[in-house]
Amino acid sequence: MSYRLVIVEDDLDQQQNYADALERRGFETQCFSNVHDAIAGIKASKPDLVLLDVVLGDDPDGGFTICRRLLDQGDDLPIIFLTDRSDEIDQVFGLRLGAWDYQTKPISLSLLAERITSLLRIHKARTQSSASPSSRENTTENAPSQTTTQTLDGPLSIDEQKSFVAWHGKTVALTLTEFRILYAIRESGAGGIGYQELSESTMQRHVTNGTITSHIKNIRKKMNAVAGEFNHIHNKPGFGYRWEAP
Amino acid sequence: MPRFGIKTQVTLLSLGLLALPLVGLNYWGDIQKTALTAQARIQEVEARAIATSLLATQNNIRELLAADQDSELYKHSLSAPHINDTIVLDGDLRDWPLDINPPAQFGANNITWEAPKGASQALKTFELSLAQSAKYLYLAIAIDDPYIIFKKTTQLRLDYNDHIQLTYLDASQQLRRIIIPSVQEGSLSTYYTDHTWQYGQDQIVGREEQITPSHKTNIQGYWKKTEMGYAVELRIPTAQLDTLQPQLHVAVVDFDNLEGFGPQKIISTLPSGFDNKLNPLGIHAREFQRVIDQLKHTYARLWIYDRRGREWAFTERESSPAADRAESAFNSRCVQDALQGKVEPLQHLKGKDGTLGRLVVCYPIMDEGETLGVVVVDEAASHILDQEETRVRDIAAKMGGIIAFMLLVLFAYAVTLVRRISKLSEQSRTCIDSHGRIENTRIQASKNFPDELGDLSRSMTNLLERQQSYVDFLERIPQTLRHEISNPLNKLRTSLENLIDEAPELSKNKYIKKIDSGIDQISRITLELTEAASLESALQNEHLIDLDLSEFVNGYFGNYLPEIHFEQTDQSSAFMQGDASRLEQLFDKLMENAFSFCPAGGEIKVHVSKNNKLFNVLIENDGPMLPSESMAELSAPMISTRSSGSSIHLGLGLHIAKLIADQHKATLNGKNRADGSGVIFEVRFPLMN
């Protein structure tokens, strides 16, 4: 069974390029270029995942509108923003609306396909194993039931398949990119992991050290906000980061 | 160039106001001249009017003034200067104005009789002084006669002792003889007598023709013994002497031996040869006096003199300065000029302090071309100018007050102006920080003032707002650029990927590879631009924590070994407030810079040192020199000052490094090696105490 994806992009060339690349990789795609058509189409036939541009024609926040309308109905629908709006405030806003990921253009189609596959796998894992109504990474505060993929590291528990992180038993709402960075550092152990490897783990084409640092700060902030002091990711100046077990 | 503040400028300019009193002083000088000229003219008119009046009213003026002008008798006139004060009859001559009118001495030349057998104790001389007040003629007679014979009380004859004989013409033109015997010290007695000078004789005096006892002479006096002999003071009512040609004769009769039969010697005010004559007496003539008395409140002093200097009339204002009262004007140049026939003689007399004292105008009394006398009108300059001076002083005081007030107002205005300008300057200076960033566009100073400074304040606000708009526009360029470029770039990227997916053999095509590389470069550029543009605001929101800089740089630069030469002289802890990730970013940029400009085979050296206050990191590399050692120029964004070969170099690296150094209150400087073989960048961090 192939997954069905909805692509909402007002630039028809890019829309076509996304569709071609994803169909080539076995996905079914349905494309829309405006808010109205997209909402109508998605409601008519619920897809497995939605790719949203933020600026749609004359509507600068069209993508955000669609996201809010879809997720307000309680749907557990994975949404990825693909947009040229790179400001941090836009990213934060999009993720708070309930999107699973926020990618800024230009993107790599192959890496995009990998991210989609990864998200669908995570979504499937969460859907299948969870008796809880939702396992979206940024909404619940209750730890999901234990699965075979979950690992424990003191008060930290990580489920790679579901991209799930709990700190002191409380779910931490990390983005997919943040989860992958945390997971990569956690896996690297005391030897640490360099910026280059961390960059690759994000499944993005161009990632600067500053971007990695920014993600690390967000991880620390979210972990600290959930429960207690999180002080297990250490900088190795000029190299990258290392994990210090709790 | 020396600094001249506005306060100094206004103060100096205000000094120009001080010229006004100078102008006023000059004006006062002109007023003085005008007033004196006018006064001189008035005095001249007055003098002429008096002269004309005298000529018109006094039919016999020629006879009076010119009578016996050339006779020998007139040479022996007795002068009686005018006085205001009363002379006390006490025999003491110190209250006499002797300095003004020295006494006349009569001696050997005026002996009118002498006993054939002269005695050694005989009378030698006597001195006579005269003075006249409004009512009296005063006489002071100092007699040099050491041997005095007094009249005995039992003696009826008045002439058998030292005595004085006084002869005058009274108002009724009658010749009166008064004998004053020496009796004792004290108030003396005077007696009418006849030509024998022996006994007192009653007289018929006045129009009522009543008999007046001989001792009722109305002449009072005082007799006093002196070292030289004796002195007598006498006071005669001028009414008794009031004739057109007053005359008086004084004779001192000396008795030395009672056993003799007559006087020893007689000295009189006329020498021998003038028998039955009297000295002309210079007291004021009533008719003349009446003419000038009408003006005595108007002028300080008025005189009428005849050619010989006889003072025919005199009057003065009571408030005239006492020191000048008795001074005769006859000998002045003014009077002498007038007597020479000059009709407009004018004299300015200097006071004791050298300033103008008095204004004297003399006008000749001329009849048929002959000068009979002179009218002198004297006025004190101070009296003339007092009124004007009071007005001018009043104006000057007001002007001075206004000038002082204006100076104060101007100074206060200057202070206010300077304060406003300083405030404006201070606010405008703080609107832009040390890095040239606009921190505030609204200048509050003077913004509501409807003047040029207010205009300037508003203009500056407007200027800053426009500049801020432009800066905002410039700062938005990277974001805008990224937004605008992202979609076409994404279109290119995805199209290229699809193309390679559809035709995998194209992945080896060199042109496709170049396109791929180009897209990557553009992507990185937009990413770096975005990062740099957002860095400044990101830094402002970050909190710094205590950080061991020594440990940090050891770990950081250790990762570059052995590619670089790293030296850290002191590895002990060095704490500061910092952010490790930002410091990493800072050194990343400096190291990227060093690596990008270091030629193949070149060397990069890092030297770390510290002291109690500073932590220094020196990063030097071989390679091309910096075109400028100014960090302001080196760290300007989007300006790459050196060619770095094939790699991308937007000039953002040093800009970002500088921003992070500023965040850590560190200094970042770049300079060339002295030998020109490369460059050195130095970061100095302040350490915590």
Chai-1 contact restraints between the chains, C-beta under 6 A:
chainA,res_idxA,chainB,res_idxB,connection_type,confidence,min_distance_angstrom,max_distance_angstrom,comment,restraint_id
A,D11,B,N487,contact,1.0,0.0,6.0,A-B,restraint_1
A,D13,B,K491,contact,1.0,0.0,6.0,A-B,restraint_2
A,Q14,B,N490,contact,1.0,0.0,6.0,A-B,restraint_3
A,Q14,B,K491,contact,1.0,0.0,6.0,A-B,restraint_4
A,N17,B,T494,contact,1.0,0.0,6.0,A-B,restraint_5
A,N17,B,S495,contact,1.0,0.0,6.0,A-B,restraint_6
A,N17,B,N498,contact,1.0,0.0,6.0,A-B,restraint_7
A,D20,B,N498,contact,1.0,0.0,6.0,A-B,restraint_8
A,A21,B,N498,contact,1.0,0.0,6.0,A-B,restraint_9
A,R24,B,D501,contact,1.0,0.0,6.0,A-B,restraint_10
A,D84,B,H483,contact,1.0,0.0,6.0,A-B,restraint_11
A,D84,B,S486,contact,1.0,0.0,6.0,A-B,restraint_12
A,D84,B,N487,contact,1.0,0.0,6.0,A-B,restraint_13
A,S86,B,T530,contact,1.0,0.0,6.0,A-B,restraint_14
A,K105,B,S486,contact,1.0,0.0,6.0,A-B,restraint_15
A,K105,B,N490,contact,1.0,0.0,6.0,A-B,restraint_16
A,P106,B,L489,contact,1.0,0.0,6.0,A-B,restraint_17
A,P106,B,N490,contact,1.0,0.0,6.0,A-B,restraint_18
A,P106,B,R493,contact,1.0,0.0,6.0,A-B,restraint_19
A,P106,B,S523,contact,1.0,0.0,6.0,A-B,restraint_20
A,L109,B,T494,contact,1.0,0.0,6.0,A-B,restraint_21
A,L109,B,E497,contact,1.0,0.0,6.0,A-B,restraint_22
A,H206,B,S523,contact,1.0,0.0,6.0,A-B,restraint_23
A,H206,B,R524,contact,1.0,0.0,6.0,A-B,restraint_24
A,H206,B,L527,contact,1.0,0.0,6.0,A-B,restraint_25
A,G210,B,E531,contact,1.0,0.0,6.0,A-B,restraint_26
A,G210,B,Q585,contact,1.0,0.0,6.0,A-B,restraint_27
A,T213,B,S581,contact,1.0,0.0,6.0,A-B,restraint_28
A,N235,B,A580,contact,1.0,0.0,6.0,A-B,restraint_29
A,P237,B,F552,contact,1.0,0.0,6.0,A-B,restraint_30
A,P237,B,G555,contact,1.0,0.0,6.0,A-B,restraint_31
A,P237,B,Y556,contact,1.0,0.0,6.0,A-B,restraint_32
A,P237,B,E584,contact,1.0,0.0,6.0,A-B,restraint_33
A,G238,B,Y556,contact,1.0,0.0,6.0,A-B,restraint_34
A,G238,B,N559,contact,1.0,0.0,6.0,A-B,restraint_35
A,F239,B,N559,contact,1.0,0.0,6.0,A-B,restraint_36
